[in-house]
Amino acid sequence: MKPKERLDFKKEKIRAFFHTFTVESDKSEVIKETEIEKIEREGLEYVQMRLPIDEITQQKENELKEKIEGNIIKAHIREAKEEDLESVKAIYNRSWLTSKTPFRMIEIDTLNPIFKDPDTVFLIGKLYGQDAAFVILDFEGPNKEYAVIAGLGVIPKYQRKGLGTIMGMAAWNYLKEHFSNIKELRCEVYKNNTVSFNFIKNLGFEEYGTETYRREDFEP
């Protein structure tokens, strides 16, 4: 099967946005040349995770709400407009610097076509007057029955303080309000990013497979 046909989980342009073979020199942990060569040879392995809607019980919702309400963080969530893309860019570029995921800086030209795709939704979390987090939702399947958390980022200052959970809950509330046919939530996590994996797992997601991406999967 040709690489262009392997779009069973993410649309190509969103995959290319969040998965990269490029390593920026200003990242906190610079990847050595031998590691880059290994990535080129073996590809990038991502863990695929899912959460069936029928497993999101009222009890599970209440547990997450209690966790959020017990945190001093009070964020205002809004659906992004085109003029908010500068904020999304800034959050992304700051948040990914501390992650274990291969990273490249982005520009508005990269974000704009994703934002304008009718099957994507951008949500932004504002905290203490500052845009501090975002989540991007993508919809797939013949009837858009699969909601994919295509990306979630929190600026370093507020990481591990509950803001990620708030954004996850905001995404779920948005889906409940606007879509009635969602069967499953999905996401992918880079295999070496244990912090993100544990965060997603604590939200109730379970691992169901892995996918290895190579350079040709990102190129036109």
VOVODREN-524456 format. One record per residue: residue number from 1; residue in three letters; chain; x, y, z of N, C-alpha, C in turn. Coordinates in Angstrom, 1 decimal. Last residue first. Layout:
# residues N
<drenvex NUM,'ALA','A',<X,Y,Z>,<X,Y,Z>,<X,Y,Z>>
...
This chain:
# residues 220
<drenvex 220,'PRO','A',<4.9,15.2,0.4>,<3.9,15.2,-0.6>,<4.3,14.4,-1.8>>
<drenvex 219,'GLU','A',<5.9,13.5,3.4>,<6.2,14.3,2.2>,<5.1,14.2,1.2>>
<drenvex 218,'PHE','A',<5.3,11.8,5.5>,<5.1,13.2,5.7>,<5.3,14.1,4.5>>
<drenvex 217,'ASP','A',<6.0,9.3,4.8>,<4.7,9.5,5.3>,<4.3,11.0,5.4>>
<drenvex 216,'GLU','A',<8.7,9.3,4.3>,<7.8,9.4,3.1>,<6.4,9.6,3.5>>
<drenvex 215,'ARG','A',<9.9,9.0,6.9>,<9.9,10.3,6.2>,<8.9,10.4,5.1>>
<drenvex 214,'ARG','A',<7.6,7.0,8.8>,<8.9,7.3,8.1>,<8.7,8.5,7.3>>
<drenvex 213,'TYR','A',<6.1,5.7,11.7>,<6.1,6.6,10.6>,<7.5,6.9,10.1>>
<drenvex 212,'THR','A',<4.5,3.0,13.1>,<5.8,3.6,12.8>,<5.7,4.4,11.6>>
<drenvex 211,'GLU','A',<2.2,2.5,15.7>,<2.4,2.9,14.3>,<3.7,3.5,14.1>>
<drenvex 210,'THR','A',<0.4,0.2,17.8>,<1.5,1.1,17.5>,<1.6,1.4,16.0>>
<drenvex 209,'GLY','A',<-2.4,-0.3,19.9>,<-1.5,-0.6,18.8>,<-0.4,0.4,18.8>>
<drenvex 208,'TYR','A',<-3.9,0.5,22.1>,<-4.5,-0.6,21.3>,<-3.6,-0.9,20.1>>
<drenvex 207,'GLU','A',<-4.1,1.6,25.5>,<-3.3,1.4,24.3>,<-3.9,0.3,23.4>>
<drenvex 206,'GLU','A',<-6.7,3.7,26.6>,<-6.0,2.4,26.7>,<-5.2,2.3,25.4>>
<drenvex 205,'PHE','A',<-7.6,6.5,28.7>,<-7.3,5.9,27.4>,<-6.5,4.6,27.6>>
<drenvex 204,'GLY','A',<-8.0,7.8,31.1>,<-8.9,6.6,30.8>,<-8.6,5.9,29.5>>
<drenvex 203,'LEU','A',<-6.4,9.7,32.0>,<-7.7,10.2,31.5>,<-8.6,9.0,31.1>>
<drenvex 202,'ASN','A',<-4.1,8.3,32.3>,<-4.8,8.7,33.5>,<-6.2,9.2,33.2>>
<drenvex 201,'LYS','A',<-3.2,8.1,29.7>,<-3.6,6.9,30.4>,<-4.5,7.3,31.6>>
<drenvex 200,'ILE','A',<-2.3,10.7,29.3>,<-3.4,10.2,28.5>,<-4.0,9.0,29.2>>
<drenvex 199,'PHE','A',<-0.2,10.8,31.2>,<-1.3,11.7,31.3>,<-2.5,11.2,30.6>>
<drenvex 198,'ASN','A',<1.5,8.8,30.2>,<0.9,8.6,31.6>,<-0.3,9.5,31.7>>
<drenvex 197,'PHE','A',<2.2,10.0,27.8>,<1.6,8.7,27.8>,<0.8,8.5,29.1>>
<drenvex 196,'SER','A',<3.5,12.3,28.6>,<2.3,12.4,27.9>,<1.5,11.1,27.9>>
<drenvex 195,'VAL','A',<5.7,11.1,29.9>,<4.9,12.0,30.6>,<3.5,12.1,29.9>>
<drenvex 194,'THR','A',<7.0,9.5,27.9>,<6.3,8.9,29.1>,<5.4,9.8,29.8>>
<drenvex 193,'ASN','A',<7.8,9.5,25.0>,<7.2,10.6,25.8>,<6.3,10.0,26.9>>
<drenvex 192,'ASN','A',<8.6,7.4,23.4>,<9.5,7.9,24.4>,<9.0,9.0,25.3>>
<drenvex 191,'LYS','A',<6.4,7.2,21.5>,<6.7,6.1,22.5>,<7.7,6.5,23.6>>
<drenvex 190,'TYR','A',<4.1,9.7,21.1>,<5.4,9.2,20.8>,<5.9,8.3,21.9>>
<drenvex 189,'VAL','A',<0.7,8.9,20.8>,<1.7,9.5,21.7>,<3.1,8.9,21.3>>
<drenvex 188,'GLU','A',<-2.5,9.7,19.5>,<-1.2,9.0,19.4>,<-0.2,9.7,20.3>>
<drenvex 187,'CYS','A',<-6.0,9.1,20.1>,<-4.8,9.9,20.1>,<-3.6,9.1,19.8>>
<drenvex 186,'ARG','A',<-9.6,9.2,20.2>,<-8.4,8.6,19.9>,<-7.2,9.6,20.0>>
<drenvex 185,'LEU','A',<-12.9,8.3,21.3>,<-11.8,9.3,21.3>,<-10.5,8.6,21.0>>
<drenvex 184,'GLU','A',<-15.8,7.1,19.7>,<-14.5,6.8,20.4>,<-13.6,8.0,20.3>>
<drenvex 183,'LYS','A',<-18.2,7.8,18.7>,<-18.1,6.5,19.3>,<-16.9,6.3,20.1>>
<drenvex 182,'ILE','A',<-20.3,10.6,18.2>,<-19.0,10.1,18.5>,<-19.0,8.8,19.2>>
<drenvex 181,'ASN','A',<-22.8,11.7,17.7>,<-22.5,10.4,17.1>,<-21.1,9.9,17.3>>
<drenvex 180,'SER','A',<-23.2,14.2,18.5>,<-24.0,13.2,19.2>,<-23.6,11.8,18.7>>
<drenvex 179,'PHE','A',<-21.6,17.2,19.1>,<-21.6,16.0,18.3>,<-22.3,14.9,19.1>>
<drenvex 178,'HIS','A',<-21.6,19.5,20.8>,<-21.7,19.7,19.4>,<-21.9,18.4,18.5>>
<drenvex 177,'GLU','A',<-21.4,18.6,23.5>,<-22.3,19.7,23.1>,<-22.6,19.8,21.6>>
<drenvex 176,'LYS','A',<-19.5,16.7,23.5>,<-20.9,16.4,24.0>,<-21.9,17.4,23.5>>
<drenvex 175,'LEU','A',<-17.3,18.2,22.6>,<-17.8,17.1,21.8>,<-19.2,16.7,22.2>>
<drenvex 174,'TYR','A',<-16.9,19.9,24.8>,<-17.2,20.4,23.5>,<-17.8,19.4,22.6>>
<drenvex 173,'ASN','A',<-16.3,18.1,26.8>,<-17.5,18.9,26.9>,<-17.9,19.5,25.6>>
<drenvex 172,'TRP','A',<-13.8,17.2,25.8>,<-14.9,16.3,26.0>,<-16.3,17.0,26.1>>
<drenvex 171,'ALA','A',<-12.3,19.6,26.0>,<-12.5,18.9,24.7>,<-13.7,18.0,24.7>>
<drenvex 170,'ALA','A',<-12.4,20.0,28.7>,<-13.0,21.0,27.8>,<-13.3,20.4,26.4>>
<drenvex 169,'MET','A',<-10.8,17.9,29.6>,<-12.3,17.9,29.9>,<-13.0,18.9,29.1>>
<drenvex 168,'GLY','A',<-8.4,18.6,28.5>,<-9.0,17.4,28.1>,<-10.5,17.3,28.4>>
<drenvex 167,'MET','A',<-8.0,21.0,29.9>,<-8.1,21.0,28.4>,<-8.8,19.8,27.9>>
<drenvex 166,'ILE','A',<-7.7,20.0,32.5>,<-8.8,20.9,32.2>,<-9.0,21.0,30.7>>
<drenvex 165,'THR','A',<-5.4,18.5,32.1>,<-6.6,17.8,32.5>,<-7.8,18.7,32.2>>
<drenvex 164,'GLY','A',<-3.6,20.6,31.7>,<-3.8,19.6,30.7>,<-5.1,18.8,30.9>>
<drenvex 163,'LEU','A',<-3.6,21.9,34.2>,<-4.2,22.6,33.0>,<-4.4,21.6,31.9>>
<drenvex 162,'GLY','A',<-2.4,20.6,36.3>,<-3.8,20.3,36.1>,<-4.4,21.0,34.9>>
<drenvex 161,'LYS','A',<0.3,20.9,36.4>,<-0.4,21.6,37.4>,<-2.0,21.5,37.2>>
<drenvex 160,'ARG','A',<2.0,20.1,34.4>,<1.9,19.2,35.6>,<1.2,20.0,36.7>>
<drenvex 159,'GLN','A',<2.7,23.4,33.2>,<2.7,21.9,33.0>,<2.7,21.2,34.3>>
<drenvex 158,'TYR','A',<2.9,26.1,33.3>,<1.7,25.5,33.9>,<1.6,24.0,33.6>>
<drenvex 157,'LYS','A',<5.3,26.7,32.1>,<5.0,27.3,33.4>,<3.8,26.6,34.1>>
<drenvex 156,'PRO','A',<5.3,25.6,29.5>,<6.0,25.0,30.6>,<5.7,25.5,32.0>>
<drenvex 155,'ILE','A',<2.0,25.5,28.1>,<3.3,26.2,28.2>,<4.0,25.7,29.5>>
<drenvex 154,'VAL','A',<0.7,22.7,26.6>,<0.6,23.6,27.7>,<2.0,24.2,27.9>>
<drenvex 153,'GLY','A',<-1.2,21.1,24.0>,<0.0,21.7,24.5>,<-0.3,22.6,25.6>>
<drenvex 152,'LEU','A',<-2.2,18.5,21.9>,<-2.5,19.2,23.1>,<-1.2,19.8,23.7>>
<drenvex 151,'GLY','A',<-3.6,17.2,18.9>,<-2.6,17.9,19.6>,<-3.1,18.5,20.9>>
<drenvex 150,'ALA','A',<-5.7,15.6,18.2>,<-4.6,15.7,17.3>,<-3.4,16.3,17.9>>
<drenvex 149,'ILE','A',<-7.8,13.5,19.3>,<-7.1,14.6,20.0>,<-5.8,14.7,19.2>>
<drenvex 148,'VAL','A',<-10.4,12.7,17.2>,<-9.0,12.5,17.5>,<-8.4,13.7,18.2>>
<drenvex 147,'ALA','A',<-13.4,10.9,17.2>,<-12.8,12.2,17.5>,<-11.3,12.0,18.0>>
<drenvex 146,'TYR','A',<-15.2,9.2,14.9>,<-14.0,9.1,15.7>,<-13.5,10.6,15.9>>
<drenvex 145,'GLU','A',<-17.3,9.7,13.2>,<-17.6,9.1,14.5>,<-16.4,8.9,15.4>>
<drenvex 144,'LYS','A',<-17.8,10.7,10.7>,<-17.1,11.5,11.7>,<-17.3,11.0,13.1>>
<drenvex 143,'ASN','A',<-18.8,8.8,9.1>,<-19.8,9.7,9.7>,<-19.1,10.6,10.8>>
<drenvex 142,'PRO','A',<-16.4,7.5,8.3>,<-17.4,7.8,7.3>,<-18.5,8.8,7.9>>
<drenvex 141,'GLY','A',<-13.6,9.0,10.1>,<-14.6,8.0,9.9>,<-15.7,8.4,8.9>>
<drenvex 140,'GLU','A',<-12.8,11.9,12.2>,<-12.6,10.9,11.1>,<-13.6,9.8,11.1>>
<drenvex 139,'PHE','A',<-11.8,15.0,13.3>,<-12.9,14.1,13.2>,<-12.7,13.2,12.0>>
<drenvex 138,'ASP','A',<-9.7,16.5,15.8>,<-9.9,16.1,14.4>,<-11.0,15.1,14.3>>
<drenvex 137,'LEU','A',<-8.8,19.2,17.9>,<-9.6,18.0,17.7>,<-9.8,17.8,16.2>>
<drenvex 136,'ILE','A',<-6.3,20.5,19.9>,<-6.8,20.4,18.5>,<-7.6,19.1,18.3>>
<drenvex 135,'VAL','A',<-5.8,22.7,22.5>,<-6.1,21.4,22.1>,<-6.7,21.4,20.7>>
<drenvex 134,'PHE','A',<-3.6,24.8,24.5>,<-4.5,24.5,23.4>,<-4.8,23.0,23.2>>
<drenvex 133,'ALA','A',<-2.7,27.3,26.9>,<-2.8,25.9,26.4>,<-3.7,25.8,25.2>>
<drenvex 132,'ALA','A',<-2.5,30.0,27.5>,<-1.5,29.1,28.1>,<-1.6,27.6,27.6>>
<drenvex 131,'ASP','A',<-2.9,33.3,27.3>,<-3.2,32.1,26.6>,<-2.1,31.1,26.9>>
<drenvex 130,'GLN','A',<-3.5,35.1,30.3>,<-2.5,34.7,29.3>,<-3.0,33.4,28.6>>
<drenvex 129,'GLY','A',<-5.1,35.8,32.4>,<-4.9,36.8,31.4>,<-4.0,36.4,30.3>>
<drenvex 128,'TYR','A',<-5.1,33.4,34.0>,<-4.5,34.6,34.5>,<-4.2,35.6,33.4>>
<drenvex 127,'LEU','A',<-5.4,31.6,31.0>,<-5.1,31.5,32.5>,<-4.5,32.7,33.0>>
<drenvex 126,'LYS','A',<-7.2,30.0,28.5>,<-6.6,31.3,29.0>,<-6.5,31.3,30.5>>
<drenvex 125,'GLY','A',<-7.0,27.6,26.1>,<-7.2,27.8,27.5>,<-6.5,29.1,27.9>>
<drenvex 124,'ILE','A',<-8.7,27.0,23.0>,<-7.6,27.6,23.7>,<-8.0,27.8,25.2>>
<drenvex 123,'LEU','A',<-9.3,24.6,20.4>,<-9.7,25.2,21.7>,<-8.5,25.8,22.4>>
<drenvex 122,'PHE','A',<-10.1,24.0,17.1>,<-9.0,24.5,18.0>,<-9.7,25.1,19.2>>
<drenvex 121,'VAL','A',<-11.0,21.4,15.0>,<-11.5,22.4,16.0>,<-10.3,22.7,16.9>>
<drenvex 120,'THR','A',<-11.5,20.0,11.7>,<-10.7,20.3,12.9>,<-11.3,21.4,13.7>>
<drenvex 119,'ASP','A',<-12.9,19.7,9.3>,<-12.9,18.6,10.3>,<-12.0,18.8,11.5>>
<drenvex 118,'PRO','A',<-12.4,21.8,7.6>,<-13.8,21.7,8.3>,<-13.8,20.6,9.3>>
<drenvex 117,'ASP','A',<-9.4,23.6,7.9>,<-10.0,22.3,7.5>,<-11.4,22.2,8.3>>
<drenvex 116,'LYS','A',<-8.3,25.8,8.9>,<-9.4,26.0,7.9>,<-10.0,24.7,7.5>>
<drenvex 115,'PHE','A',<-6.2,24.8,10.5>,<-7.3,25.5,11.1>,<-8.6,25.6,10.2>>
<drenvex 114,'ILE','A',<-4.6,23.8,8.5>,<-5.2,22.9,9.5>,<-6.4,23.5,10.1>>
<drenvex 113,'PRO','A',<-3.8,26.1,7.2>,<-4.6,25.1,6.5>,<-5.2,24.1,7.4>>
<drenvex 112,'ASN','A',<-2.4,27.5,9.5>,<-3.6,28.0,8.8>,<-4.4,27.0,8.0>>
<drenvex 111,'LEU','A',<0.0,26.4,10.4>,<-1.3,26.2,11.1>,<-2.5,26.5,10.3>>
<drenvex 110,'THR','A',<1.9,27.2,8.6>,<1.7,25.7,8.8>,<0.4,25.5,9.5>>
<drenvex 109,'ASP','A',<1.8,29.9,8.6>,<1.5,29.2,7.4>,<1.3,27.7,7.5>>
<drenvex 108,'ILE','A',<2.7,30.4,11.2>,<1.3,30.6,10.9>,<0.9,29.9,9.6>>
<drenvex 107,'GLU','A',<5.1,27.9,12.0>,<4.7,29.2,11.7>,<3.2,29.2,11.4>>
<drenvex 106,'ILE','A',<7.1,26.0,14.5>,<6.0,26.1,13.4>,<5.8,27.6,13.2>>
<drenvex 105,'MET','A',<10.0,24.0,15.1>,<9.2,25.2,15.3>,<8.2,25.3,14.2>>
<drenvex 104,'ARG','A',<9.8,20.5,15.9>,<10.3,21.6,15.0>,<9.4,22.8,15.3>>
<drenvex 103,'PHE','A',<10.7,17.5,17.5>,<10.1,18.8,17.5>,<10.7,19.7,16.4>>
<drenvex 102,'PRO','A',<9.9,14.4,19.1>,<10.7,15.1,18.1>,<9.9,16.4,17.7>>
<drenvex 101,'THR','A',<9.1,14.5,22.6>,<8.7,14.3,21.2>,<9.5,15.0,20.2>>
<drenvex 100,'LYS','A',<9.4,15.1,25.2>,<10.3,14.1,24.6>,<9.9,13.7,23.2>>
<drenvex 99,'SER','A',<9.2,18.7,25.8>,<8.6,17.3,25.6>,<9.7,16.4,25.2>>
<drenvex 98,'THR','A',<9.9,21.3,26.0>,<10.1,20.5,27.2>,<9.6,19.0,27.0>>
<drenvex 97,'LEU','A',<9.2,22.4,23.6>,<10.6,22.4,23.9>,<10.9,21.5,25.1>>
<drenvex 96,'TRP','A',<6.4,22.4,23.4>,<7.1,21.2,22.8>,<8.6,21.2,23.2>>
<drenvex 95,'SER','A',<5.7,24.9,24.4>,<5.3,23.7,25.1>,<6.2,22.5,24.7>>
<drenvex 94,'ARG','A',<6.6,26.9,22.6>,<7.1,26.8,24.0>,<6.8,25.5,24.6>>
<drenvex 93,'ASN','A',<5.2,26.3,20.3>,<6.6,26.4,20.2>,<7.3,26.4,21.6>>
<drenvex 92,'TYR','A',<2.5,26.3,21.2>,<3.1,25.1,20.7>,<4.6,25.2,20.7>>
<drenvex 91,'ILE','A',<2.2,29.0,21.9>,<2.0,27.9,22.9>,<2.7,26.7,22.5>>
<drenvex 90,'ALA','A',<2.6,30.3,19.4>,<3.5,30.6,20.6>,<3.4,29.5,21.6>>
<drenvex 89,'LYS','A',<0.5,29.2,17.9>,<1.9,29.0,17.5>,<2.8,29.2,18.7>>
<drenvex 88,'VAL','A',<-1.7,30.2,19.3>,<-1.5,28.7,19.2>,<-0.1,28.4,18.8>>
<drenvex 87,'SER','A',<-1.4,32.9,18.9>,<-1.3,32.4,20.3>,<-1.0,30.9,20.2>>
<drenvex 86,'GLU','A',<-1.8,33.0,16.2>,<-0.5,33.5,16.7>,<-0.3,32.9,18.1>>
<drenvex 85,'LEU','A',<-4.4,32.2,15.9>,<-3.4,31.3,15.5>,<-2.0,31.7,16.0>>
<drenvex 84,'ASP','A',<-6.5,34.0,16.4>,<-5.8,33.3,17.6>,<-4.7,32.4,17.2>>
<drenvex 83,'GLU','A',<-7.6,34.8,14.1>,<-6.7,35.7,14.7>,<-6.0,35.1,16.0>>
<drenvex 82,'GLU','A',<-9.4,32.7,13.7>,<-8.2,32.7,12.9>,<-7.2,33.7,13.5>>
<drenvex 81,'LYS','A',<-10.4,31.5,16.9>,<-10.7,32.1,15.7>,<-9.3,32.3,14.9>>
<drenvex 80,'ALA','A',<-11.1,28.7,19.1>,<-10.2,29.7,18.5>,<-10.7,30.2,17.2>>
<drenvex 79,'GLU','A',<-13.3,28.6,21.8>,<-13.0,28.1,20.5>,<-12.2,29.1,19.7>>
<drenvex 78,'ARG','A',<-12.0,28.8,25.2>,<-12.8,29.4,24.0>,<-12.4,28.6,22.7>>
<drenvex 77,'ILE','A',<-12.0,28.7,28.7>,<-11.8,28.0,27.4>,<-12.6,28.7,26.3>>
<drenvex 76,'HIS','A',<-10.2,29.9,31.4>,<-11.3,30.2,30.5>,<-11.0,29.5,29.1>>
<drenvex 75,'ALA','A',<-9.3,28.2,34.4>,<-9.0,28.6,33.0>,<-10.3,28.9,32.3>>
<drenvex 74,'LYS','A',<-8.0,28.1,37.4>,<-9.3,28.4,36.8>,<-9.1,29.0,35.4>>
<drenvex 73,'ILE','A',<-6.2,26.2,39.7>,<-6.2,26.7,38.3>,<-7.7,26.9,37.8>>
<drenvex 72,'ILE','A',<-6.3,24.9,42.0>,<-6.6,26.4,42.0>,<-6.6,27.0,40.6>>
<drenvex 71,'ASN','A',<-8.2,21.9,42.1>,<-7.0,22.6,41.7>,<-7.3,24.1,41.6>>
<drenvex 70,'GLY','A',<-10.6,20.8,42.5>,<-9.7,20.8,43.6>,<-8.4,21.5,43.3>>
<drenvex 69,'GLU','A',<-11.7,20.8,40.0>,<-12.2,21.7,41.0>,<-11.3,21.8,42.2>>
<drenvex 68,'ILE','A',<-10.3,18.7,38.8>,<-10.1,20.0,38.3>,<-10.6,21.1,39.4>>
<drenvex 67,'LYS','A',<-11.1,16.5,40.3>,<-9.7,16.8,40.2>,<-9.4,18.2,39.8>>
<drenvex 66,'GLU','A',<-13.8,16.6,39.9>,<-13.3,16.9,41.2>,<-11.8,17.2,41.2>>
<drenvex 65,'LYS','A',<-13.9,16.0,37.2>,<-14.3,17.3,37.6>,<-13.8,17.7,39.0>>
<drenvex 64,'LEU','A',<-13.0,13.4,37.2>,<-12.2,14.4,36.6>,<-12.6,15.8,37.0>>
<drenvex 63,'GLU','A',<-15.1,12.2,38.7>,<-13.8,12.1,39.2>,<-12.8,13.2,38.6>>
<drenvex 62,'ASN','A',<-17.2,12.7,36.9>,<-17.2,13.4,38.2>,<-15.8,13.3,38.9>>
<drenvex 61,'GLU','A',<-16.5,11.1,34.8>,<-16.6,12.5,34.6>,<-16.5,13.2,35.9>>
<drenvex 60,'LYS','A',<-16.8,8.6,36.0>,<-15.5,9.0,35.5>,<-15.4,10.5,35.3>>
<drenvex 59,'GLN','A',<-19.5,8.6,36.6>,<-18.5,8.5,37.7>,<-17.2,9.0,37.2>>
<drenvex 58,'GLN','A',<-20.5,8.6,34.1>,<-20.8,9.7,34.9>,<-19.8,9.8,36.1>>
<drenvex 57,'THR','A',<-18.1,7.1,31.8>,<-19.2,7.1,32.7>,<-19.4,8.4,33.5>>
<drenvex 56,'ILE','A',<-16.9,6.4,29.2>,<-16.8,7.6,29.9>,<-18.1,7.7,30.7>>
<drenvex 55,'GLU','A',<-17.4,4.1,27.8>,<-16.6,4.0,29.0>,<-16.4,5.3,29.8>>
<drenvex 54,'ASP','A',<-18.6,4.9,25.5>,<-19.5,4.2,26.5>,<-18.7,3.9,27.8>>
<drenvex 53,'ILE','A',<-16.6,5.9,23.9>,<-17.5,6.8,24.6>,<-18.3,6.1,25.7>>
<drenvex 52,'PRO','A',<-13.3,4.4,24.3>,<-14.7,4.3,23.8>,<-15.6,5.2,24.6>>
<drenvex 51,'LEU','A',<-10.3,5.7,23.7>,<-11.3,5.7,24.8>,<-12.7,5.6,24.3>>
<drenvex 50,'ARG','A',<-7.0,4.8,22.7>,<-8.4,5.1,22.5>,<-9.2,5.0,23.8>>
<drenvex 49,'MET','A',<-3.8,5.2,21.1>,<-4.6,5.0,22.3>,<-6.0,5.4,22.0>>
<drenvex 48,'GLN','A',<-0.7,4.1,19.8>,<-2.1,4.5,19.5>,<-3.0,4.2,20.7>>
<drenvex 47,'VAL','A',<2.5,5.3,19.9>,<1.5,4.4,20.6>,<0.2,5.0,20.3>>
<drenvex 46,'TYR','A',<4.9,5.5,17.3>,<3.9,6.1,18.1>,<2.9,5.1,18.7>>
<drenvex 45,'GLU','A',<8.2,5.7,16.2>,<7.1,4.8,16.7>,<6.2,5.5,17.6>>
<drenvex 44,'LEU','A',<9.8,6.7,13.3>,<9.3,7.1,14.6>,<8.1,6.3,15.0>>
<drenvex 43,'GLY','A',<12.5,4.9,11.6>,<11.3,5.6,11.7>,<10.9,6.0,13.1>>
<drenvex 42,'GLU','A',<15.0,3.7,11.2>,<13.9,2.9,11.8>,<12.6,3.6,11.8>>
<drenvex 41,'ARG','A',<16.5,5.6,9.8>,<16.6,4.2,9.4>,<15.3,3.5,9.9>>
<drenvex 40,'GLU','A',<16.1,8.0,11.1>,<15.9,8.0,9.6>,<15.8,6.5,9.2>>
<drenvex 39,'ILE','A',<16.7,7.3,13.7>,<15.4,7.7,13.4>,<15.1,7.6,11.9>>
<drenvex 38,'LYS','A',<19.5,6.9,13.4>,<18.6,5.8,13.8>,<17.2,6.0,13.5>>
<drenvex 37,'GLU','A',<20.3,9.5,12.8>,<20.5,8.4,11.8>,<19.6,7.2,12.1>>
<drenvex 36,'ILE','A',<19.7,10.6,15.2>,<19.0,11.1,14.0>,<19.1,10.0,12.9>>
<drenvex 35,'GLU','A',<21.6,9.3,16.8>,<20.2,9.1,17.1>,<19.3,9.5,15.9>>
<drenvex 34,'THR','A',<24.0,10.3,15.7>,<23.7,8.9,15.6>,<22.3,8.6,15.9>>
<drenvex 33,'GLU','A',<23.8,13.0,16.4>,<23.7,12.7,15.0>,<23.4,11.2,14.9>>
<drenvex 32,'LYS','A',<21.7,13.5,19.3>,<22.9,13.3,18.7>,<22.7,12.8,17.3>>
<drenvex 31,'ILE','A',<19.4,16.0,20.2>,<19.5,14.6,19.8>,<20.8,14.5,19.0>>
<drenvex 30,'VAL','A',<19.4,18.1,23.0>,<19.8,17.9,21.6>,<20.0,16.5,21.3>>
<drenvex 29,'GLU','A',<17.0,19.1,25.0>,<17.9,17.9,24.9>,<18.2,17.7,23.4>>
<drenvex 28,'SER','A',<15.8,21.5,24.5>,<16.5,21.3,25.7>,<17.4,20.2,25.7>>
<drenvex 27,'LYS','A',<16.5,22.9,21.2>,<15.7,22.0,22.1>,<16.5,21.7,23.3>>
<drenvex 26,'ASP','A',<17.9,24.3,19.4>,<17.6,25.0,20.7>,<16.7,24.1,21.6>>
<drenvex 25,'SER','A',<18.0,22.8,17.1>,<19.2,22.9,17.9>,<19.0,23.6,19.2>>
<drenvex 24,'GLU','A',<15.4,20.6,16.3>,<15.9,21.9,16.4>,<17.0,22.0,17.4>>
<drenvex 23,'VAL','A',<15.0,18.1,14.0>,<15.4,18.3,15.4>,<16.0,19.7,15.5>>
<drenvex 22,'THR','A',<12.6,16.5,11.9>,<13.5,17.6,12.1>,<13.8,17.8,13.6>>
<drenvex 21,'PHE','A',<10.7,14.8,11.5>,<12.0,14.2,11.6>,<13.1,15.3,11.9>>
<drenvex 20,'THR','A',<7.6,14.9,13.3>,<8.6,15.5,12.5>,<9.9,14.7,12.6>>
<drenvex 19,'HIS','A',<4.2,15.4,13.8>,<5.3,14.4,13.8>,<6.3,15.0,12.9>>
<drenvex 18,'PHE','A',<2.4,17.5,13.6>,<2.8,17.1,15.0>,<3.9,16.0,15.0>>
<drenvex 17,'PHE','A',<2.2,18.0,10.8>,<2.4,19.1,11.7>,<2.9,18.6,13.1>>
<drenvex 16,'ALA','A',<1.7,15.5,9.6>,<3.0,16.2,9.3>,<3.3,17.4,10.3>>
<drenvex 15,'ARG','A',<-0.8,15.1,10.7>,<0.3,14.2,11.0>,<1.6,14.9,10.8>>
<drenvex 14,'ILE','A',<-2.2,17.0,9.3>,<-2.1,17.1,10.8>,<-1.0,16.2,11.3>>
<drenvex 13,'LYS','A',<-1.9,16.1,6.7>,<-1.3,17.4,7.0>,<-1.2,17.6,8.5>>
<drenvex 12,'GLU','A',<-3.2,13.6,6.6>,<-1.8,13.7,6.4>,<-1.2,15.1,6.9>>
<drenvex 11,'LYS','A',<-5.3,12.6,9.3>,<-5.1,13.2,8.0>,<-3.7,13.6,7.8>>
<drenvex 10,'LYS','A',<-4.8,9.6,11.0>,<-4.7,11.0,11.0>,<-4.7,11.5,9.6>>
<drenvex 9,'PHE','A',<-5.5,6.8,10.5>,<-5.6,7.4,11.8>,<-5.6,9.0,11.8>>
<drenvex 8,'ASP','A',<-5.2,5.9,7.9>,<-6.2,5.3,8.7>,<-6.4,6.0,10.1>>
<drenvex 7,'LEU','A',<-3.7,6.5,5.6>,<-4.3,7.6,6.4>,<-5.4,7.1,7.3>>
<drenvex 6,'ARG','A',<-2.0,5.4,3.5>,<-2.0,5.0,4.9>,<-2.5,6.1,5.8>>
<drenvex 5,'GLU','A',<-1.7,6.4,1.0>,<-3.0,5.7,1.3>,<-3.1,5.3,2.8>>
<drenvex 4,'LYS','A',<0.8,7.4,0.7>,<-0.3,8.3,0.7>,<-1.7,7.7,1.1>>
<drenvex 3,'PRO','A',<2.4,5.0,0.7>,<2.3,5.8,1.9>,<1.1,6.8,1.9>>
<drenvex 2,'LYS','A',<0.6,2.2,-0.8>,<1.4,3.4,-1.0>,<1.3,4.3,0.3>>
<drenvex 1,'MET','A',<0.8,-1.2,0.0>,<0.0,0.0,0.0>,<0.9,1.2,0.0>>
